[in-house]
Every structure is written in structure tokens, then in C-alpha cells.
Amino acid sequence: MGRTNPTFRDLVRTVEERWQAFRRTLRRRDQPRFDRLFEYVREHADAGGILNYEDRLAPMLISIDLEQERRLDDLDERVDALEADLNDAESEHADR
């Protein structure tokens, strides 16, 4: 017997297709950002597929949030490293 319910990946494709008119009207600079949001969702499609959630958009939005949190954490680490390097350089310069 075949599946009677679409998979989560099928749902993601359907939602992305429905939003194509919106994407086309975005400024060109924002279109890659829009595409990236769906990349984030596909990145977590396995987790989204596990849920039998009534609101199928909720796992998509959480997937986007998770990836944006990961990017923020990465940026925080980079800023901390740069600040530490700057402080080290200032300390060395003050010691001279």
C-alpha cells in the first residue's frame, strides 16, 4: 500500500512553491535570503517529519529559528575571538 499522507519533505516543497510569487516580488538582494530559509527547513526535515503536529508550519519555523540561533552563536564566538585578539594586541602594545 502507498502512503496516504504527504511526507514532511513534500509539505516543504508545496509551501515553497506556494510562496514563489512572494519570492519573485522581493528585491533581488532578498531572494537569496528567502531561499536560505527553506534551506534551513530542509536541513531539519528529518526532525520535522517525526512530528505528527497539527500545525505543519510550526516545525518549519522552529527549523529556521534553530539555524539562525546557530549562526548567531557562531558570530558571537567570532566576535569574542576578535575581541580577545584585540585585547592581546593592545596589552602587548602597552607593555612596550
VENPE-V337689 format. One line per field, one symbol per residue. phi: phi as a letter, one per 40 degrees, with the letter a starting at -180 (. if undefined). A space follows every 10 residues. Layout:
# VENPE-V337689
phi=???
This chain:
# VENPE-V337689
phi=.cccbccccc ccdccccccc ccdccccdcc cccdccdccc ccdbcccccc cbcccccdcc ccccdccccc cccccdcccd cccccccccc cccccc
